Amino acid sequence: MQSDSSKPPIRWLNLAVLGIPPLVAMTLVPWYGLTYGYDTYEWIWFGVLMVFCEMSITAGYHRLWSHKAYKAHPVLKFIFALGGACALQNDCITWAADHRRHHLHVDDDDKDPYSAGKGFWYSHFEWMIRDWEATKEDVSNVQDLFKDPILVWQRKHYLALLLAMNVGVPVLLGAWHGDIWGSFLLAGFLRLTLSQHFTYLINSAAHMWGSRQYDPAQTARDNWFISLFTFGEGYHNYHHTFAWDYRNGIKWYHWDPTKWLIRACSWVGLTSDLRLCSRYRQELTRVEVQYQHALAACEQVLDSKTWRRKLEDEYHQLVETLNHWAELRQQWYQVKSAQLSRELHEKFPELEPESLRQRYRLLKVELQGKRKSWQALVDTFTTLPQPTA
């Protein structure tokens, strides 16, 4: 890391805006709590505004506007625009421009605005408070967002919106309840500090700790623990590999409230055109990474040629089965959803629903067997004897 004397000058306004809330949260918030206490009403609004801010960033700024992973109704866009101002993470157009550059130049210390290659502190916070070349405003890559009137409105009135959401709303809630300072400290300062730094963990911690089963060539990692604090954004290696997927956690048990919100909104017409990566492409990508790792491991074991042939044979069998499964799966969905015409059934009798269902089930069982066999072989390379020097 560079010494302070060689670093760019500090952006004092940014440092004040981003630094004062944590100081208040660490001092006045606990003091007031110990002296006067916070009641259920204040904690409830703390939670509501916390979710509001986080979801507006993850579902709005990130997956909707930065990656176009789905389409949203103007009402939902307006809500996200207000929540983004409440989260105090800049206007969405600027935020998305930085984020798209991050994906395009990930880990390039000279071009990635918050490159993890420059350390935890830089990617978590320092990139915002110094005048780094990579962080200078450049919105040339988000010209599509200037066509969205809600984002143009938010950008034009951002200062007024952030004051209204971060000062006006907590004070108003406190006035209704008879405790302005309690509400202002808890739903204002503490909520703002935690929501910001939870989001910052995606830039820092999610690029340093976790697994990389989809793209090991970059620092982004999958970390379920970080997802607990970031509303599902911790599955970061997957996200960087398939950024256009509206999900980050793809398994049913993955903690990803953002994808659940987006999906639920589609049931009432607030979201549409949800984009996702196919299971076939996900698994093929993951298996290819395992294959490359195993090939490298082959060179470090005894009788490497024999193991290499076995590995290649097992890999090609699995990929062939995966391809057949994907083709049959697509045909099955076509039969179920499109209800193929009588003419098509007569032309392709093998596409009869019952016959297709039986073939699909058999191939699914075969694929499960191939997966187990492949995983067992890949795991074997960690226990094989190494050649002596």
N, C-alpha and C positions, 0 to 999 in steps of 0.2 A: 504493500500500500504506500501511497505517496505521503510525504511528511506534510504537516499543515501549511508550511511555508510555500510548498509547491502546488498546493491545491487552489482551485478557483476561489474567488471571493464569495463570502456568505451572502445569501439572499435574506437580509434581516427581516423583511416583512414575512416571508415564509416561515422563518425560524420562530418569530413571535406568534404567528397564527397557529402553527403546529406544535410549538413548544409549551405555550402557556397552559392549554388544557391538561396535559399530563401533570404539570406542577400543581395545578389546583386539585386534580384528582387524587394526588398523593398526599396533599396537606389539608386543604379546607374540607374536602369531602369526608374523610374519616373524623376530623375534628368536630364537624357539625353533627355527624352521626353519633359520636360518643357524648356530645353535649346536649343535643336536642332530640336526636333520633329521627329515623325515617319510617313512615308507616306504609301499610300495604298499598294504598293508593299510589304513592310515589314509586314504589318498586314495580308496580304493574305498568305504569307509564314508562318507566325506565326500560322494561322488557319490550313493550310495544314499539317504542321508538328505536330500540336496538335492532329488532327484526326488520322494521321499516327501512332503516338505513342499509343494513347488510343486504337485504333482498333487492333493494334498488340498485346497488352496485353489482351484485352477482347476476341477477336476472336481467337488469336493465342495461347499465353501462357495459357490462362484460359480454354476456351471451347474446343479448338482443342487438345492441348497437355496434359493438366492436367486431363481433363475429357473424352477425346476421344468421344466427342459428335457428331463428323462428321469426314470425311476424306477430305484431301486437296491435290491439285496438288503441286508438288515440287516448281513450280514458286511462288505460293501463300505462301508456307512455307518459302521460301527464303526471300520474302518481309516481312513477319512477324518476321523473325529472325533479319533482319536489324532494323525494327521498335522497337523490344524489346530492342536492344542495344541502340537505340536512346532514349528510355524511361528511361534508366539507372536504371533498376530494377533487375539486376543480370542476369546471363545467364539463359536460359529457363529451363534447367535440374534442377538447384538449386531451381529456383522459383517454379517449379511444385512439387518438393519433399516437400518443405515447405507447399505448398497449399494442397497437398494430406494428409499430417499429420494434417493440420488444420481441414479438413473434417472428418478424422477418429477420432480425439480426440477433437472435437469442445467443447469449454468451460472448458476443463480440463487445469487448470492453470499450471500443471507440464508438459504436453505433447503438448498442442496446442501452436504452435510458436507465434501466435498473439492473444491469448485468450482475449476476451472482459471482462472476469471476473476480469482481473487485471487493468481495467480502460481504459478510452478513450485515454489518452496520451500513455500508453503502447501499446495498439493495433494499434494506429495510427502511432507511430514513434519510441518509445523507444525500442521496441523489436529488432530493427535493429542496434541500436548503443551501446548496452551492450552485454556482453558475457553470455547471459542466457543459461542454459542447454538445454532448449527446442528449441533453435535456432542454436545449433551447426549443422554443415553440415552433413547430412546423406542422401545419394542418393540411399539407398537400395530399396526404394519403387518406383523407376523410372527406373528400369533396361530396361524396354521396350523402353524408350526414347533414350538409348544409341545405339539402332539399327537404329536410324534416322541419316543419315550422315550429314544432314543440322544442326541438333542440336549439334552433336559432333564437327562440324566445328565451329559453333558459340561459343561453350564453349572454344575451343582451342584458338580462336582469339578474345575473348571477349574484352580485353583491347584495342586492335587496333580498333575494331569496334565501341566501345563507343566513342573513341576519334574522329574517322572519322565522326560519325554521329552527335555528339554534338558540336564539334569544327570545323571540316573540312567543313561540309555542310553549317552551318550558315555563316562562313567566306567566303566560295566560293559564296554563294548567295549575300552576301554584296559586294564582289569584282565585281561581274557582274553589280551590281546596283550603285556602287560608294559610298557606305556607309557601310563599314565593321562593325563599332561599333554599328550602329543602328540595323543591322541584327543580329549581335552576341548577343546583349542584349535582343532583342525582340524574335527572333526565337530560340535563344539559352537558355538564363537563365530564362526568364519569361515563355516560353513554357515548359521547363523542370520542373520548380517548380510547375506550375499549373497541368500538366499532372500527376506528381507523387502524389501530395496531393489529387487530385480528386480520384485517384485509392486507396489511403490509406483510404479514407472515407468508402470504402466497408468493410475494416477490423474493423473500429471503429464505425462510425455513423450508418452503416447498421446493427450493432449488438446491438444498443441501442434505436433507435427510429423507430416506425412503427408497423405494424400488424403482427400477427403470426397465420394465419388461416390454415396452413398446418401442422406445427409441433410446438406447443407451449412449448415443453420441452427444446428448445434451444434458444439461444439469437438472432440468425439470424432473421431479420425482413424485411418485404416488405415495401419499402418507395419510392413512385413515385418521390418525389423531389430529392432524391439522384440519381435516375436514369438519371435525366437531366444532371448531371455532369459526370456520369460514363458510358455513352453510353449503358444504359440498365441494368447495374449490380445491381441496387437498389432493384430489386424484389428478395431479398436475402433469405427470408424464403422459398419461392418456390424453389429457386436454391438448398438450402441445403437439401430439401426433395427429389427433383428429379434432382440430380446433372448432370446426363447424358443427360438431355434435352438440345438441342442446343439453346433453347430459355430461357430467364429469364422472360421476360414479355410475357405472353401467350395470352392476349387479343389483338384484332386488334388495340386498342387505346393505349396500353402500349408503352411508349417510350423506344424502344430497337433497336437502329440503328445497333447493332452488329448482331442481328438475321436477320435483313433485308439485311445486307451485305452478310452473310453466304448463305441466301436463293438466293439472286441475283447471287452470284458466281456459284451456282448450275445450273443456266440456261445456263451458258457458259462453263460448265465442269470443273470449278476450285474447286468445292466442290462436295461431294457425300455422300451417306449413312447418311443423316441427321437424328439423333435420336430424338424422341420426346415422351413425356408422353401422353397417351390417355386422352381424355376429361373425359371418364368414371372413370379412376383412380384418376384424379385430383379432380373431384367432390365427389367421394366416400371418399377420404381422408379428404376433407374439411368438409363434412357432419359428419364424424366420430368425428372430433374435436368439432363441434358444439354440437353433441349429448353428449359427455363426459362433456362439460361445463354445458349443460342444466341439466344433471343428478345431478351434484353437486349442481346446483341452486335449484333443487327439494327439497333437504333436508332442505332448508332455508325458505320454504314457508308454508302457512297453507294448510292443506289437501294434504300433499305431496304424499301420496299413490295414490290418484286419478290422480294427475298431472303426476306422474311417469308412470302410466299405459297409460295415453293419449300420453305421450311423446314416450314411447316404441312402441305403436301401430303406431303412425305417422312415426316414424323412420323406422320401418320394412316395412311399405307400400312404403315409398320413395325408400328404398334400393331395394326392389323387382321390382319396376317400372324401376329404374336405370339399373338393371341387364337385364330386358327384352329389354329395349331400346338399351343397348350395344350389345346384341346378334343380334337384328334385324338390327342394324346399320352395324354390321360386315357382315351380309348376304347381305345387300343392296350394300355395297361396292364390295363384291365378284361378284355380278351379274353385276355391272357396269364396273368393271375393268377387270375381267377375262372372261366375256361373257360365262357363263356356257354352257356346251355342251347340245345338245338335249337329250342325255341319262340322264343327271342329272335333267333336267327339267321334264322328264317323270317320274323319280323316286321320285322327290320331287316337285309336282305341285304347292305347296304353295310358291315356290321360284320364280314363274313367276314375271317378273319385275314389271308389273302394279299392281298386287296384293300386292307385297312386298312394293311398293311405298305407297300405300294407308294405309297399316298397320303401316308403319314407321311414316307417317304423323299423324295418329290418336294417336299413342303412344307418339309422340313428344308433342302433345297438352296435353295429360294426364300428362306427366312428368312436363310440365310447371306449370300445376295446382298443382301438388304435391309439387313442389319447393316453390310456393307461400304459400301454406298451412303450409309447414314445417317452412319457415322463419317467418311466422306470429306467429306460436306457440313458436319458439325459442325467438322471440322478447318479447313475453308475460311475460317471466320470469323476465324481468327487471321491470315490473310494478305490479307484484303480491304482496299482503300484506305479511309482514314478521310476524312470530309468536312472541308473547310477551314473555318476560323473566318470 
